[in-house]
């Protein structure tokens, strides 16, 4: 028990005065002679004893009454250290990640939490609060209501460590103030609980969902392109096995293209395949309906009309195999003799192939270096007899190493780096019984560039660094049967195709992605990305015949967007939310050391109210003083001597 005015307790020393008076009050008795006094002496002794008890009792009651009055004026009370600290700082964190879409006993976890908070926050309070995407300091209750109404879900999910670090920034450096973080989340587990700072207390409310089943569209990817038909494989997953089938729909823009029923009765992971006619482009979306989380029920993708890639071959040898490979609708193929080369064509290309030149002059070497730096792709096929010095000058410019000497030795090209992006989508599995091509002579090379194709003794045949490639031997039929091998088609096709990194089926929101758009911009022109709601200008780097676009923070919502040059549509690009929150794995906040867990928001605020409550006792002491005074009056009136 504590006192508001403890100095008044010194008045209790005044109680010594009546005690001393009572103790030292001496009474003198006069002796009176009487013939027979034995009976009178006995009566007198009894009367004196009764009177003495009454006086002690009256003294005690008066002392207690005065003491109670003094204590009442000192205003005794009971309170915790938190309640006594007038400097209080409270910061509120609300998890608004997608997992908070799940239904709890009162509806979606986020919505019910916000409604309950607004009823519990004191009307005159000012609040520091933050979510995964927004924050505000010193907000009034009215501002909080307005902000909470605008609060939506996000794929961004702060870890517990990030929440603690961010909360620490909201608190002042005043070490005497009482600091408290209110942490409201479903605590979907993505890491171990971190150590809690000694600077502030943490009160946590773990919201529990009733989610039993959630079916998600995990990913989609192209598995084959056959005669104008694109085969799209879609991966789906279910949290639990289900007795009912789920209908998955494919849309092109807003038009239903196909629908497939998926059965999760035996396994919780399924793959389905859609056949798509994407000859003129396809703005696709895949959707399903389930009672779980809604954000993972849709997936957007784009297949653009293939842009014609410009491929130039500079030849001193037969280039018929290049003509057969690139004379298709996908490519704009040009062939030039090395002796009559038109240098003005170089900057307009996406991919340049040097086909068995014996010598590379300085002007061509410098032009190819500039072409490569501007994002173009270069493939070098050496001749049987080359000027190594001139070649090494170009290889040095392209960071491809240097040739050493020519070896005349038959080798099998049997080492395929399947995991390289050039071959990652070519083979369904690693081939062991492949009819490998052979080569009769090749150049040894010193290079840090990764090997794509190698000989049986691990010496390199084809190397690549970034967008540049070098073969170590000639392709002509005198030296090799490589141009007759099935390997040449995916190798040269993908080298040319990857010279322009066009948009993929889709990208993940909030991740840094880059891709090329086959268009030319003048000095004052820019590209913008938009849909019916948002319109933003991405980072862009202009090359000779393409624009490299990079997106980071935008867009913030999933969908298919158009890339425009002014009002001219160029192509489409799609973005989707990540699927990190479909797992449904949660941590238990009761296992978090240093954190006070609460069952719900109501019990949290009740505990805070109780912790900040000051219990006064002065009324009880005033009432007690009155009781003692009444008792004294009753003793004086009814107690007989």
N, C-alpha and C positions, 0 to 999 in steps of 0.2 A: 504494500500500500504506500502511496505517495501523497504529498500535500502540495496544494497550490500555493498556500501562504505558510510555509513551515515556521517562519519566525514567530507566528502567534502562539506556537506551542510553548514558548518561554513563559506564557501566562500560567502554565500548570504549576510553576513554582509557588504561585500565590496560595496554592492549597496547603502549603506548610503552615501558614498563619493560623487557621482555625484548629489545625491538629495540635500545634504547640500550645495554643490557648487552652485547649481541652486537657492536654496532658499536665500542664503546670498550674491549673486552677486549683487552689487549696481551699478547703472548706473547714472552718473551725466549729467544733460542737461544744456547747455549754453543758456542763454537768449539772443535773438537777437531782437532788436527794429525794428519795421516796421510800416509804416504809417497806413496800414489797414490789421490787422492780424486775424480777426474773422474767415474768410473762411479757412485760413491756419491752424489755431488751430484745426478746426473740422477734417480736413484731417489727421493731425498728430496723433490725438487720435485714429482714425480708423486703421491707419497703425500699431501703437504700439500694439493695441489689437490683430490684426491678427498675428503679429509676435510672441506675447506671446503664443497664442494657438499652433502655429507651434512648438515652442520650447518645450512646455509641451508634445505635442504628440510625438516628436522625443525622448524626455527623457524617456517617458513611453515605447516606442518600444525598445529602447536600454536596459532599465532595464529588460524588459520581455525576450529579447534575451539572455542577460547574465544569468538571472535566469534559463532559459530553458537549457542553456549549462551546468551550474553547476549541475542541477538536472540530466541531461543526464549522466554526468561523475560519479554521485553517483549511477547510475544504479538502478533505481526503478523497482520493480517487485511485483507480487501478487501471493501468494501460501498459501496452507493450512499447518497446523502443521505437518501433515503426510508427505507432500512433502519436508518440511524443515529438517525433521529428516533423517539423513544419515544412521542411524542404523535401518535397516528394516529386520524383520524375517517373513517369510511366510511358512505356512505348509498347504499341500493339502491333504484332505481326499476324497477318491473315494469309494463309496459303490459298492462292487462287489458281493452282495448277489443274490440269484436266481431270485428275483423279477425284477432285472435289465435285465433279458432276454427279458422282454416284449418289443414289438416294439413301437417306438415313430415315429415322423414325418420323421426321417432320418434313420430308422432301429432300431436294438436293442439298448436300452438306454445306456448300458455300452459302446458298440463299438462306437456309435456316439459321446458320451461324450469324450472318449479318443482321437478320431480323432480331435475333435474341440480343445481340450486342447493343443495338439501338434502344432497346427497352431497358437495358441495365446501366448504360453510361449515364452518369449524373448530368442533368440538363445544363449546368453551368460549367462543366468541365472543358478543358482544352486538351487535345490529344495529339500525341505523336504516333503516326501509324505508317506502316509500309506493307506492300505485298510483293509478289515476284516481279511486278512490272511498274509499280508506282509508289509514291511516298509523299508525305506531307508532315510538316512540323507545326505544332501549335494550332491545330485546326479546331474550330468550334464544333459543337454538336450538329448545328445546321449544315456546316460545310461537310462534315462527315457523312451525313445523310445523303447529300447531293453526290458526293464522290462514290459512296457505296452503291448508289443506284446505277452508276455508270460502269461499275466494276465487272469485268468479264473474265472468261477463262483464258489461260495461256499455256503454251507448251513449256515455257520457261519454268524450271523447278529449282528453287534455291535449296542447297543442302543445309543441314542443321548448322554446320560450321559457318557457312556464308550468312545465315540468319543472325548468328551471334555476333559476327564481325560487323554486319551492317547495323545491328541494334546498338552496338557500342558507340557508333558514330552519332547516334541521336542523343546520347547522354552527355551531360556537362562534365567538366573536370573537377567539380566540387566533390571532394571526398566525404563531406559530412551529410550530403543529401541521400535520401533513401531512393534507390533506383530499382525499377522492376520492369521486366520484359514479360508481356503476356503473349504466349506462343500458341496459336490456334491452327491446327493442321490435322490431316489424317495420318501423317508420319509414314508416307509410303517410303519404304526402306531403300536407300541407294548408297548408304555408307554407315559405318559405325558411329554411334553417338559421340560427339567430341567433348572435351573437358569444358566445364562451364567457368566463365570468368568470375573472379572474386569481386568485380566492380558492381555487379548487379545481381538481383535475384531473378529466377526464371520460374514462372508459373505456366504450366502446359495443360492444354485441353486437347485430348486426342478424340477427334470425331470419328465415329464408327459407322461404316456404311452397311447396308443390308444387301450389298451386291453379291449374288451367288453365281451369276453367269455373265460373261462378256465375250462377244464374238468380234474379232477385229480383222480388218484388211491390213495385212502386214506389209506386203510389197507387191510390185508387178514388174515384169521384165520381158523383153522380147526373146523368144527362143528360136524363131526361124522366120525367114522371109522367102516365100515360095510363090512364084508366078503372080506377083502383085498382092498376095495375101500375107499379112503379118500375123504370126501366132504369138499371142500375148498370154503369158502364164501369170496367174494371180495366186499368191500365198495367203492363206487365211488360218486363223487360230481361234480356239475356244478355250476359255478358262476351265470349263468342266464339260464332260460329255453330255450331249443333249439328245432327248428322245424325238425332238422335232427337227425337221429340215429347215434350212435358212435359204431364202431366195436372194441371189446376188445378181444385180442388174448392171449392164453396160450401156452407157449413153454416149452418143456423139453429139456434142453440144447439149441440147435439151431433148433430143430424139432417142427413144429407147431402141437400142441396136440388138441386144440379146439378153437372155435371162437364163440362169442355171441354178438348180436346186442343189444345195450342199448338205451332206449328211455327216453329223458329228456324233453318231451313236457309238462308233467303235474306236475312233481316234480323234484327238483334239487338234490335229494339224492336217489341213487339206490343201491341195493344189488343184486349180481349175484352169482351163485354157479357152480363150476366146479367139476366133478367127476374124481378123479385121481387114477390111479393104481400105488401106491407107494411101492409095496412089495419089490422091489429091489432098492429103493431110487428114488428121483426125484429132479433134479436141475432145478427149475422152474423160469420162468419170465413171468410177465403179462404186456402187453403193449397196448397202444392205440395211436391214432394220432389226435391232434387237433391244432388249430391255436394259442393257448395261450402259457403259460409257458411250456417248454419241460421237465424240470427236474422231474415233477411229473407224467409223462406219462408212467413210467416204475416202476415196483416193483419186486424185486428178492426175492426168498425164497428157502429153502432147506428142503427136507424131507429125512432123512438118513435111511438106512436099520437099523431097531431097533437092538441095541446091547443087547445081552442076559445079563440080570441082575442076579447076583448070590445072591440067598436067602438061608439062613441057619436057620432052626428051631431047637432049643434045647428043648427037650420034656421030660416031665414026665407024660403027659396026651395024650389022643388020638389026633393025628395030621392029621386025614383024611381030614378035611376041608381045611387045608393048602395044602395038596397034590393035592386036586382037583383044587384049585385056582392057584397054581404056577407051576403045571406040564404042561406047555405050551411052545411054541417056544420062547416066549419072555423072559422066565426065565430059569435059571439053578438052579434047586431046590435041596437042600441037607437036609437030616434030620439026627439028631444025638440024641442019648439018653444022658441025662444029666450025667448019672453015668459013661459013657464010652466016654466022649467028647474028640475029637481030637483037641487040642488047635491050632495046626498049620493051621487048616482050617479057623480060624477066620479072619486073616488079608487078606484073598483072597476074602472075601464076600463084597457085597454092602449093604445088609440088614440082620440083625440077629433078630430072633424072639424068645424070651424066653416064651415057652408055658407051663404055670402053674407049674413052679418050686416051691417047698415048701421052699427051702432054696437056697441062692446064696452065694457060698463060696467066700473068699477074692480073690483068684487067678482069678476066673471068673470075679469078679467085676472089678479088675484092668485091666484085658484084654479087657473088654468091654469099659472101660473108654478110653484106648488107641485107640481102634477101632473107637470110636466116635470122638475123637480128630483128627483122620486121615480122617474124612469125611464120615465114615460109618453111617448107620441109624440103630437104635435099637428100637424094639417094645417089651414092657414088658406086658405079660398077667399073672396076679397073680393067684395062686391056691386058693381053698376055705379056706385052712388052711395054713398060711404061717408064716415063722419066720420074723416078722416085722423088727427086728433089722438088719438082713442081707439085707433085701430089702431096708431099708432106707439108708444103706451104699452105695448101688448102685445108688439109686435115688439122693443122694447128689452128687455123682461123675458126674451124668448126668444133674444136675441142674433141677431136676423134682420135688423137694420138699420132703415130707415125709408122710408116712401113719400114721394115728392116731389109729383107731380101726375099727373093723368089725361091720357092721350093718346088721341084718337079717330083711329085709324089702323089700317087692315087690315094684318095681319102673318101670315106663315107660321111655324108652330112647326116649324122644320126642323133645329134644332141639338140633336142628342141626344148626351149625354155617355155613350158606350157603356161606358167603363171605370169609371163610378161603380158602387158595390155594388148600387144599385137596379136597374141594367140589365145587370150583368155576366153573368148567366145567362139573359138574355131572348133576345138575338140571337146566332145562330151566327156571323154575319159582319156587317160594317157595311153598312147598306142605303143605296143611292143612288137607287133608283127608288121610294121610299116615297111614298104619298099623304098628304102632311103636312096636319094640321089648320090652320085659320086662326082668327084672333081679330080683332074689330073695334075694341076699345078695351082699354087696359091702363094700369097705373100704373107710372111710372118709380120706381126704388128705388135707394137707396144702401145697399149691404150688402157685408160681407166673406164672407158665406156662399157656398159653391161653387154654381155653376149646374148644374142637372140637365137642364133643357130650356131652349132659347133660341130666339129669333127668328132670322130670316135675317140680320139686321144685328148679331147677337151680344148684343142686349139680352136680359135674363133673363125667362123665363116661369115657371119653377119653380126655387126655391132651397131648399137644405137645410143645416142646421147641427146636427150630432149627431142627435138624434131629433126635430127640429122642422123643419117645411116651410112655405113660403109661396108661393102662386101670385100672379102680378101682375095677373091678369085673371079676370073671372067666367066660370064654366063653362056658364051657362044658354044655351039655344039662340038667344036673341036676340043674344048677344054672340059665341058661338063654336060650332063643331061639334066641339069637343074630346071631348065625352062620347059622340060617335058614332064617334070614332077608335079604332083598335085600340091606341093608346098608353095609353088611360086604364086599361085593365084591368091590365097589369103595373105601371103607376105606382102606382095606389091599392092594389092587392093587396100589392105589396112594401113600401109604406109601413106598411101595417097589420101585415104579417107580420114585419117587422123591428122592430116595437115591442116584441117579446119575442124576444131573441136566444137561441133554444133551442140545445141542443147540436148541433154539426155531426156528420157521419158519424163522425169520430174526431179526436183531437188528438194532438200529439206530446209524448212524455214529457219532463219537465224544462223545458218552456217554459211561460211564464205565459199562462194562458188564462182567459177569463171568459165565462160564459153565464148566461142566466136560466132559472129553474125556476118554472113557473106553479103556485104553491102559496102558501098563507097560513100564517104561523107566529105562535103566541102568544108571549108574552114569554119563556117558559121553554123553548120548543121550538127544536131545531136540526136541520139536515140532516147526514147522514153518508154517506160513499161507501165501499162495501165489495164484496168478492167472497168466495170461499171461504177466502182466506188472509189478506188485509189488511182493515183497517177503520180509516178515518181521518176526521177532521172537517176539512173545507176551510174556507178563509176565506169568509165569507158576509155579505152585506149585505141586510137585510130591507127590501123596499119595500111599498107598499100592497097590491099583488096579485101579487107575485112575489118571488123570492129570487135575488140575483145571487151566483153561486158563482165563486170564483177558486181555481185550483190552480197550484202552483209545483213544489215538490220531490217531491210525491207525486201519483200513484203512481209506483213505481220499476220496475214490470214491466208489460209489455204485456198487454192483455186488455180485457174488457168488464165494467164495474162497475155496480152498482145504486145509485141515489140514494134514500135512505130517510129518512122522518120517523118516528123511533122504529122500530117494526116495519112501518110502512106503506111499500110500494114506490111510488115516485113515477115514475121513469123511468130509462133506462139511459144510460151514457156510455162511450165507448171511447177507449183510448189505445194508441198504437203507438210503437215505436222509430223514430228518424230513420234515413234511408237513406244517411247520409254516407259509410259505409265500404264501400259496394258497388262503388266505382270500381275498386279494385285497382291504384291508382297509388302507387308507393313511391319514396322518396328513397334516395340512396346515401350511407351514412354515411361512406364514404371521402372524400367531397367536403366534409365538415364540418371546417373549419379549427379547429385547437386541440383536436381530439378524437382519442383513440387507438382505432382500430377493432380488433376481434378477430373471428376466424372463428366461434367458438362459446364457450360458457361455460367449457368445460374449458381452452381456450387462454388465456382471460382470467385464470383463477385460477392457471394455470401461470406466466403473465407476472408476476402480482402476487407469487407466491411467489418467483420468481427475483429480482424487484426488491427484495424484503425479506430476501433471503438474505445472511448474513454468512459469508464464506469465511475460515476460520482457516488460518494457515501455520506455527504454532509446532511442530507435530509434524514437519513437513518439515525445519525447522531443527534440531530435536533429533536427527533421524535423520542429518542432514548432519554434525552434530558427532560422532556416533558413527562415521561413515565416516572423518572426518579422524583421529580417535584410532586407529582400526584401521590406517589407512594409515601413521600415525607408528610404530606398533609394528612393522609390516612393514618399514619403512625401517630402523629401528634393528636389527632382527634379521637382515635379509637383505642390506642394502646393505653391501658390504665396502669398507674404506678402501684 
